[in-house]
Amino acid sequence: MNKLPLFAMAAAAAGLVPAMAVAAPNKPAAKLSMAQARAIALSKAPGKVADAEYEKEGGGWRYSFDIRQGARIHEIGVDANTGRIVEDKFEGLNAKD
């Protein structure tokens, strides 16, 4: 078994390398790492990250974070290249995207 891809995924998850360095080839590299975008999201909406993903939405690539804050989810979208917050909304705990 080749351990390099597993190591690379673990390093990306830990924020040691940009997340897109080990992502699928159809996703472009982001200027920000997942860890950097997560810090931006948590500075806007403190809480516990329940879900995080790198996705194309609205014509651009972004990181999306569902942050649990008590009885609600605060969804924060962070532009993967600029770090600008592009989404800031609340959902119930059982809401589906």
N, C-alpha and C positions, 0 to 999 in steps of 0.2 A: 504494500500500500504506500502510495506517495504521500508523505506527510507535509510537503510544502504547501499545497492549497489549504489544508486545515490550519497550518500555522499562519498563513497570510490572512485567512478569514478571522482568526482569533486576534491577530494584530490590528486589523481594521476595526473590529468590534471594540477593542481597547482604546481606539483613537490614536494608535501609534503610526498608522499610515492612512492616507485618505481612503475612505470607504470604497470609492469607485476603482481603486487599484486592483481589487479582487472581484468586482462585480461582473455581471454578464456583459459581453462585448457590445450589445445594442444600447447600453446606457452610457452616455458620455461622462467623462471625468468631471468631477465637480471641483471648484476652487476651494470650497470649504469641506472639511471632514465632517462626518456624522457627529463626532464629539464637539466640534466647534459650533455646529448648528444647534445641537442639544443645549449647550450653554446659553446661546442666544435665546432659545425658546424658554428655558427655565428662568432666565432673568425677566422675561415678560410675564410668565405664568408659573410661579413657584408651585411645586407639587411633585407627584411621582409619575414618571413616564410609564404609561400603560402600553403604548405601541409607538413604533417609529418606523418610517420607511422613506426611501428615496424614490420619487415618482415624477412623472411628467404630468403636469396639470396646467390648464390655461395657457398652453403654448410654451411653457418653460419647465425646467427641472427644479425641483425643490425637495426639501426634507419636510415631512409632515410628522408632527408629534401629537399624540393624544395624552394629555396630562391630567391625571386624576386630582381633583380638588374637592375633597369631601364627597357630596352627593352629585357632583357633576363632572363632566369631562371638558377641559379647555383644549380646543384644537388650535395649534399654532403651526403655520406653514412658514418656512424660512427658505428664501431664494438660495439655491445651492452655489451661486456664483458671487452674489453681492452681500449676502447675510441679512438682507432686508426682510422684514416680516411681511408676508404676502397674504396671510390668512390669520384671523383672530376671531374665533367664535366659540360658543358654548354648546354642549350637547348634554342630554341626559345620560345616565350610566348605561342604559340599554340601547342607546341610539346606534343605528347601523349606517355606515357611510354609503 
